[in-house]
Amino acid sequence: MDGKTHDAVVLGGGLAGLSLAMQLKGAYPDMDIVVLERQGRPLPEAAHKVGESTVEIAAHYFADVIGLRDHLETRHIRKFGFRFFFSEGLDDIADITELGVSAVLPTPSYQIDRGILENFLGEEARRRGIDFREGVTVRGFDVGPGESDHTIRVSTAEGDDVLRARWLLDASGRAGLMRRKLDLTRDNGHHANAVWFRIDDRLAIDDWCDDAEWKDRCHPPERWRSTNHLVGPGYWVWLIPLASGAHSVGIVADAAMHPLEGMKTFDLALEWLREHQPLVARHVESRRGKLLDFAFFRHFSYGCSRMFSPDRWALTGEAGAFLDPFYSPGSDFIAIANTYITLLVGLDRRGEKLAPHARHYERLFFSFYEGTLRMYRGQYNLFGDPEVLPVKVIWDYAYYWGVLCQIVFQGRLGDSDFIARMGPEFAEATELNTTMQAFFQRWHEVSERRNPRAMLDQRDLAWFADMNGTLHDRLDDEALVARLRRNVGMMRALAATIVERAAVDHPSVREGYGHMADAESERVALF
């Protein structure tokens, strides 16, 4: 035993654990923080971990809260947004519906190479005074009752040791050390699988077509910087570029519609791609000699019954709950969990009772989790619908930028008074989202799945680009209240517009939803 009680011991030195340690150290510079990581550095670039795409909350968190903006801008790729191609079974990428932006939106997000980033985080954590220990295997731990210390049993090349800690923070990823020991894992009803691999070459989707009009839709003509989604019924395929020059390729599919057994090796995945996305298959097969890795997750999505405890333990990242890689929310929820943990540690340092705050933060975390889960659960059949999915994507973004991003960017995650004040607006936004996710299924039942040659340019929607462009505005309470109320009103108008749009071709969809289309509110622009 090393003879001292550390303020915090973090299990896991990946993205979640190191960013948590750095956030804690930034908030409380005198904290004695130990991070335990099994793997030694340097980590391999390109083929280290998935989770390479970030969206606005995560980009803001890593750049502004953790202080990594220069690293992100110089060592990783500025993302050209999300982009969708309705290319099931087709090999002409220009002659179909494409959803995306013609020019990059103002608020940055990044394609991150996890090996490069986590190598840098380890070095940076030590520069900031964090005791980051590599090559450490956690053999077990005991949660201390009451005010007692937690104890952690570890093995290193030098032998066995026992550490004591006031706070025990689990960032062990899918190993889920605390979640498994305390039996916290829960089935969230979303059953999907994923396979992925990295190719040591750029998959430049811009070169997959010679059509001049298609190439000229984007400025600059660099679709390859997007998180490109090639979609079909029950699945989506990702193409994500890495700064190392490699490309990440993944297949994410509804477990019932596309069983994992049909894609769980590289050869099987390639055969699956030949059937469903022949253009991707052709470009991957021509580079099969540059294959770096292959892996899969079965039933990757799961819930967790506890995240934050008044007994001074907490979970973050995949050690807690995980949603889905679509929309890349993983790092967003790292940011949210880490922020709540940092607030709880601060309360403890001030001698305040943790129980009411831990329960409150946990309820908020799970409300954000459940609201996001509704976008995925039972929705994978929509990926093959060029009529419905583009509108659902616009809705999902509006909900994300209009509500959750506002709370995070304005630093109100832990502001209980503000959250309570805005309770009616948040409840309405939640109800609208629940209703619209059901409506998309209703629309899909009658959709004709038209897939015309078209670019659905999100930049043409002025309100949409404005929501993104104003995320970094600094607002006082009254201005934020006004914005949130305006955003919820916009969501109400968007819901009415969507129902009206669907009913033009499919009048039957109004049944049960006509009150939304009849609502007295302004309409918003759609494609």
N, C-alpha and C positions, 0 to 999 in steps of 0.2 A: 504494500500500500504506500502511495506516494506521500502520505502524511498530512495532506491539506484537503479542505473542502473547496472545490471549484465553484464559482458562481453558476456556471452552466457547462454541461457536457453535451455536445451535439453528436448523435450517432449518424455518421454519413457525411462525407466531404465532397458531395456532388454539388449540383447547381442549387438545390434547396438548402442544404446544410451550410455551405459556405456563404451564400447570400444572407441567410439568417444570422450567422455569426457576425458578418460585416454590418448588418443593420443594427444588431445589438451593440456592437462596439462603437458605432457611430453615435448611437443614442446615449450610451453610458460608457464613456471612455475608460473608466477604471475597472470595468468588468474583467474578471479572469475567466476566459472562455477556452475550452478545449474542444477541438473537432477531431473525431476519430474516423479514419478512412482506411478501408481494407486494401484498396489498390494503391500501388506506388506510382509516382510520377516519373517521367512524363507519360501522359496518356496518349494513345494513338489519335492522330487527327482523322477526320472524315468517318471513321468506323468505330466511334466510341459509343455514343448513345443516340437514340432517336429523340425527337422533341426539338427539331431544329428551327421551326418557324415560330416567331413571336408575333403577337398582336399588340394593340396600343397600351393596355395596362402593363403588360410585362416589359415592353420597351421603355415606358416611362419609369417603371420601378428600377430596372437595371441601370438605366442612364442617369436618372435624377436622384433617386433615393439611395441607391448603392454607390453611385458616382462612377459609372463605367462608360459614360458617353464617348470619350475619346477612343477607348478600346473598341467599342461597337462600331464607330464610324471608320476606324482605320483597319480593323482586322476582320470585319465581317461584311455582309452584303446588305445594302439598303433594299428592302423588299419593294417590289412593284405591285403590291396589293395581292388579293386573292383573285384567281382567274379560273373560269369554268368552261369546259368544252363538252358539249353533249355528243360525244363521239362513240357511243356504244356500237361495236361491230363495224366501224367505218375507218377508212384510212385517208380521207380528204379533210384535213382540219380546217380548211377555209370555207367549205361549203356547208357549214352547220352553224348553229347558234353559239355564240361566245358571250360570256358575261364577264365583265371586268372594267378596269379604268383605262382610258386612253393616255393618261398622264398620272404621275405619282401624286397621291393625296398629301396634304401638308404635314400631318402628324406622322412622324417616322415609325417604322417597325423594321425588323431585321430578320434575315436568315442567318442563323448562328451555327457555326461549327462547334459542336459540344466539346470536342477534344481541345481545340484551341482555347475556348472560353474557360473550361474547367482547369486547364493548366495555368492560365493567367490568374484565375480566382485563387488557386492555392498559393501562388507567389504573392498576390496582393494581400491575401489574408494575413500572411506572416509579416508583410511590410506594415500592416496596421496593428500589429501587436497581438494577434490571435495565435494560440498554440495549436497549430495544425499538424497532426501526427499521421503519417502515412504507414502503410503496412501493418495496420492494427486490426485484429479480428476480435469482434465483440463476442464473447463466449456466453454471456448472460448478464442479467441485471435484476435488481430488486428495487421496487418502488418503496421509498421510506414512508411510513405512516406519520400523519400529523406533521410536526416540524422536523422530523428526522431526515437525515441525508438520504439521497438515493445512492446506491452502490452499483458499479459497473465492473464486470470481470472481463479482462482482455488478455490477449496473447500477442506477443510481438516476437521478432527474431531474437530479442534478448531474454525472453521468458514471459512468465505470467505476471499480471499485476491487477490491483483493484483500485478504482478511482471512486471518490466521493463527490457528489454534486448537490447543490441546492436545487437546480433546475435540470431535468432530464428531457432533452428535446430530440425527438426521433425524426431524422431525415434520411432514413435508410432505404428509401425507394420502395420498389416492389417487394423487397425482403420483408418490409413491414414488421420490424422486430417487436414493437410494442403492440401494434394492431393484432398481430397473431397471438402473442402471449396473453393479452387481455381479452381475446375473442371479440374484437370490435368490428370485424369485416361484415358487411351487409350486402345482399343482392339488391341492386337498385333497379332491376327490371329491364336494363338495357344490355342486350346480349349480342355482342359483335366481336369479331376477330381481326387481327392485323398481321400481315407479313411485310417485311421490308428488306432492302439490301442497298448497298452503296456501290456505284460504278466509278472507277477512278478516271473519269472523263466528264466533260461538260455535255449534257443533253440539251443542246441549244434548240429549243422548240421553234425559234424564229426561222431556223434553216430547214424546217420540215416541210416547207411549202414555198413555191416560187410565185405565188399569186401577189402581184404588186399592190392591188387594192387592200388585200388582207394585211400585208406587211406595213402599209402606211396608216393603219388604224391606230398604232401606238407610237408615242413620241417620248423618249427615243424608242426605236424598235427593239426593245429588250424584254420581251415576254418571259425569257428564261429567268429573269430575276423575281418573277412572281412565284407564289405558291400555286402551281398549276394543278388543277383538278380535272381529270378526265373521268366523266361520270356515266353511270348507267343504272338500271334498276337494282337497288339493293347494295350498291357499292360506290366507292370512289377510289381513284388512283392518284397518288400525289407524286409530283416532281418538284424537288426542292434543291436549289443549288447551294454548294458549300464553298467557302472562301479558299479552301485548299485546292479547288479545281475539280473536286468530285461532285457527284450528283446523288441525292437520296431518292429512292423510288419505293413507294409503299402501296399496298392494296389493303383497304379497310372495307369490311363487308359484314352485312347482316348474317349472323350465324346460321339462320335457317335457310336463307336464300342462296348463299354461297358458302358451303361448309369448308372449314379449314382444311379438311383432308384433301381437298382439290387444289391446294396451293401451298402446302407447308414445306416444300423443298424448292430450290431455285428452278429446277427443271419443271416441276408442277406449276409453279407460278408463271413461268415463261409460256407454258402450254395454255394456261388460263388467259394470259394476256393476248395470245394469238387469237383466241376466240372473241374476247370482249374489247380489247384495245389493240388491234393489230399494228397500228402505227408505233405505239410504245414498244410492243414486242419486237418489231423490226430493228429499232434503234438500240434496244438493249441487247438483242442477240448479236448484233454486229460488234458489240463490245464485251461479250461474255468473258473474254480473256482478261478483262480489267475488273472483274468482280472482286470486291473487297471483303464482303461479309454477307451473311443471310441469317435472319432470325424471325421469330414470330411470337405473338402473344395470343393465347386463347382466352376469350372472355376478359378483355382488358379493362372493362369498366366495372367499378365496384364502389359501394358506399362504405361509410364508417360511422359507427354509433357515437363516438366521442372524438373530439379533436383537442380540446383544451380542458385541463383539470385544475381545480383549486389546490390539488395536492402537488402542484408545481411540476407537471409534466405536460407535454403537448406534442402534437404531430404536425408535420408539414409535408407538402409535396405528395408524391405517390405513396409515402409511408402512411398517409391518411386515406383520402378518397381520390378517385380518378374518374373523369368524365368520358372524354373521347378526344381523339386528335383533330377532328373536324373543328374549324375555327380556332385551333391551337390554344385552348384555354388552360393548358397545364401550368405554364409559367405564370399566368394571371392568378391562379389560385395559390401558387407559391407566394406571390406578392401579398395576397390577402391574408393568408395564414401567418406568414412571417410578421406582418404588421400587427395582427392581433396578439401574437406571442410577445412581440416587443412591448406593446402596451401593458400586457399582463406582468411582464418582468418589472416594468416601471412601477406599477401599483404595488407589487411585492416589496420593492426596494423602499417605497415610501411607507411601508407598514400597513397598507390598507387590506381589508378582507378581499380575498380573490373570488370567492364563490359566486356572488351576484354578477360580477364582471365576466367571469369565465362562462357562465351560462348565457349571458347576453351576447357575448361575442360569438359563441358557438351557434346560437340561434340565427344570428345574422349570417355567419358563414354558410350554414346549411340552407338558408333562404336563397342566397346567391347560387349555391350549388344546385338546388332543386329548380330554380328558375332557368338555369342554363341547361339542365338535364332534359327539360321539356322540349328543347330544340332537337334532341337526338332520339329520345325513346319513342319507338314506333314510327320513326320518320324516314328510315333509310329507303323505303320504297319510292320516295319522292326524287331520289337522285337521278332517276331516268326520265324525269318529266321536264322538258324544256319550257313548258307553259307555266308550271307552278313553282319549280325550284328557284328561278331567278327572283320571283317576287318574295318567296320565303326568305331568301338570303338578304334582300333589302330590309324586310321586317326584322330579322334577327339582328342585323347591324344597328337598326334604329333603336331597338330595345337595349342593346349593349352600350352604344355610344350615348344614348339619351338618358340612361339611368345609372347603371353600374359604373361606367367610366367617370361620370360626373362625381359620384361619391368618392372614388379613388383619387382622381386627379386633384380634387379640391381638399384632400386630406381629411375627409369626414368619416372614414371607416369606423373610428372609435368615438365619434361625437354622439353620445346617446341622446342628448337633448334635441339635436338637429334631426336625428333619425326618427325620433318620436314625433317631432313637429311635422315631418313629411310623411307620416304613416299613411294617411288617406291616399296620397299620390302614389306611394309605392304599392299600396294594395291595389289601386286601379291599374297600374302598369302590369302587375302580376296577373290580374284577372284578364286583362286584354291579351297578354301573351298566351295564357292558357287557352283562351277562346280561339285565338288565331291559329295556334298549332293544330287544334282540332279542325278548324276551317280548311286548312291546307289539305288535310286528308279528304275532307268532303269534296273539295274542288278536284283533287286528283282522281276521285272516282269517276268523274265525267269528262276529264280533260282529254283532248284529242292528241296530246303529245306532239304538237306541231314543232318541227325543228328546222325553221327556215335559215337560209344564209343571212346572218345578221350579227351585228355587234351591239349588244346591250351595254351601253357606256354609262357607268355609274357617275362619271364626271358630268354628264348632262343633267343630272338631278341636282339642282343648285342647293336645295335644302340638305341633301345628303352630304355633299362636299363641305357645306358650311358646318354641319355637326362635327365632322372630322377636324376641320380647320380651327375650330374654337376650343378644342379640348384643353389646350394649355392656358386658356384665359385664367387670370387670377380673380376670383370672385369673393366678395364678402357674403355674409349669410343672406342678406336680403336679395342680392343679385342672383345667388345660387337658388334660392327659393323660387324666384321668378323664372329662372331658366328651367328648373325641373318641372314646374307647372306648365310652362310652355311646351316642353318636350313631351309630357304626358298628353297634353292636348293635341300635339302633332301626331302622337301614336294613335289617338282616337280617330283623328281625321284620316290617317293612313289606313287604319282598319276599314273605315267606311269606303275609302277609295278602292281598296283591294276587293271587297265584296262586290262593289259596283262593277269593277273591271271583270271579275269572273262571271258575273250575271249577264253581261252583254252576250256572251256566247253560250252560257249555260244557265238559263233562268232558274233552274231547279235548285241552284246552290243558295238562293235567298232563303229557302225554307229553314227556319231556325236561326237565320242570321240577318234577316231583313231589317231588324231594328237597328243594326249597326250601319247599314247603308242609308237608312232613313234619318240617321242622327243629324241634327242641325249643327254641322261644323264645316269649316272650309275643307276642300279637298286638296291633296298634295299631288305633285307630279309623279307619275310612274312612266315606265318605258312605253 
